[in-house]
Amino acid sequence: MNDLRGITPMMTTTSLVAAAAMICGCTSGLSARPDHAEWLRTGLRSVAAQRDIHRTSIGQSREGRSIDVLRIGDASPEHGALLIIAGLDGQHRIGSETALAIASHLGERWEEIGAGHTVYVIPAANPDNAAWQLADDHPLMDFGGALVPVDEDRDRRLDEDGPQDLNGDGRITMMRIANPPIGSGLERTHLIDPDEPRLMREPKSSEGEHATHAYIVEGRDADGDGRIAEDGPGAVNLNRNFPYRWPEHQDDAGRHQLSEPETLAIAQWMLEHNEIVCVLVYGPDDTLMSIPVAGKTDDTRRVPLGILDEDKAAWEVVAARFKEHTGMTKGSGHDLPGSLLGWSYAHFGAFSFGTPVWIRPDLVEAKETDDEQADEAAEADESPASEEESSEEKEEERKKPSSDDGWWLRYSDDDRDGAGFVDWMPFEHPDLGPVEIGGFEPGFRMNPPAERAEALAEEQSAFVVELLDMLPRLEVDSPLVESLGGDIWRITLRLRNDGTLPMRPMMSARTRRLAPLIASLDVDADRIIAGNRRQSVGAIDGGGSREITWTLIGAPGSRLTIELQDAVMGDRSIALDLEVER
């Protein structure tokens, strides 16, 4: 077993990470937006030029952009493969940038950390939206799906009444309208948060609160139908387009399962690569800090709503190591219907983990050295808290935000010098009269500041290196040949899984997509006294083993062959002689 836990990434790919950081940090509509397509091409060329990396295309996007995959390692791995996918949401730029940085790091040190595995990396699964996000010909807005014109208001026109940058600040945020005009079709749904006037929230009816404002995206009634910004740029959320509990009535789920060329290309390519035993998705959904519910199924009792009870232990082991490397303590949650994460587990049968790469800093535990921990303990012993300090702590606790928006606003104020929030400003709306425009900066809560990109890539690289060491590794001991007298022999074959994770999730056995591991002996069935000629082995737990025995008739000195056939780990042949070792 290779011990990779002491290895930490040496980020010699500084230029690549710096380029990624430039794009990642561009969260203001007032900033020049670099050419993402050129950055991606340059990054892919740079990474693919490394010795152990091979680049291929698995298909094209709707607009004809290539969907590329990088392969690090052999095409036929001995121990299974890891797939990293990023960029299903084109707005989640940190995922794509981190995936490229990891590919480069692995390629530089593959001889040291490869361990017989293969890693596939798809850094930009939604290249059309990624390019759209960073184009200068439109305002910045929250929009991450595949670009598909949709008649959302059913008026036989496509995308004719979308959000607009009314105040010309280069971004599309929100409008709050006090006392919306009669006939506008707008309803009061929110009120100004009494604790933080910059925030809007729904009223608490149990406390006698009432809505005072309409709260809608910035825009106007461009098509004269009495509704505002109801038919914007059409989009399909690629992470709702996979055939796992597909949400057919959700507007952005697509016309049918795998309706988009991007999702279809990914699914078809994965089904051609049975060696993939683990999938790691960089995107908004998280299944490492908040593990999916275990043991619950849909009404058919066949499709899991999360994961099986038998697979929960594997998730917990991986999640613990992830938290150790990243310090993340609370995830953004997960919404699995139609997701790649759900499909790759429940249908494809692989271990499937997701992370947003970056979360709000107050949800990350600071990593302390042993010396720092000792100093803090000594200070606590020597300096008991005074009443004044205790009072200040209580006041600070009282001032803590009561909502997720409140925490993000505090982060914007304290850590980003207010860059994440656009202050509300009055505006004379052509249809509604006096309104206010403002709110959170588009993409602010999804992508970190530029200076964090390199550190995040280092954390994720360290986790991926350890995850590789945790993947299942099938090892085969030399067969034990025993003479039972005369021409009677007993053969024992011992198979070991030297990885931490089981050979396959229990869900893989439930799906029956792949045949189990088969061990067969190349002798006539009538010569076998005990044990089937072909025996199904099934999955082997991490660190576990399985023995297969045959008792047969054979002439001393004759040679036999044991064939191992496995759709994931590949086929192997083991020759043996019917003779007792001395």
Sequence and secondary structure as in RCSB ss.txt:
>XXXX:A:sequence
MNDLRGITPMMTTTSLVAAAAMICGCTSGLSARPDHAEWLRTGLRSVAAQRDIHRTSIGQSREGRSIDVLRIGDA
SPEHGALLIIAGLDGQHRIGSETALAIASHLGERWEEIGAGHTVYVIPAANPDNAAWQLADDHPLMDFGGALVPV
DEDRDRRLDEDGPQDLNGDGRITMMRIANPPIGSGLERTHLIDPDEPRLMREPKSSEGEHATHAYIVEGRDADGD
GRIAEDGPGAVNLNRNFPYRWPEHQDDAGRHQLSEPETLAIAQWMLEHNEIVCVLVYGPDDTLMSIPVAGKTDDT
RRVPLGILDEDKAAWEVVAARFKEHTGMTKGSGHDLPGSLLGWSYAHFGAFSFGTPVWIRPDLVEAKETDDEQAD
EAAEADESPASEEESSEEKEEERKKPSSDDGWWLRYSDDDRDGAGFVDWMPFEHPDLGPVEIGGFEPGFRMNPPA
ERAEALAEEQSAFVVELLDMLPRLEVDSPLVESLGGDIWRITLRLRNDGTLPMRPMMSARTRRLAPLIASLDVDA
DRIIAGNRRQSVGAIDGGGSREITWTLIGAPGSRLTIELQDAVMGDRSIALDLEVER
>XXXX:A:secstr
    TT       HHHHHHHHHHHT   TTS    HHHHHHHHHHHHHTSTTEEEEEEEE TTS EEEEEEEE S
S SS EEEEEE SSTT HHHHHHHHHHHHHHHHTHHHH TT EEEEES S HHHHHHHT SSS B S  SEE   
 TTSSS SS B    TT SSB  EEEEES  TTS     BEE TT TT EE   GGGT    EEEEES   TTSS
S SS B S EE GGG SSSS  TTSTTS SSTT SHHHHHHHHHHHT TTEEEEEEESS  SSSS   BS B TT
SSSBSSB GGGHHHHHHHHHHHHHHH B S      TT HHHHHHHTS  EEEEE S   GGGB     HHHHHH
HHHHHHHS   HHHHHHHHHHHHTS SSHHHHHHHHHHHHSTTTTEEEEEEEEETTTEEEEEEEE TTTTTS  G
GGHHHHHHHHHHHHHHHHHHS  EEE   EEEE STTEEEEEEEEEE SSS SS HHHHHHT S   EEEESS G
GGEEES SEEE     TT EEEEEEEEE  TT EEEEEEE TTT  EEEEEESS   
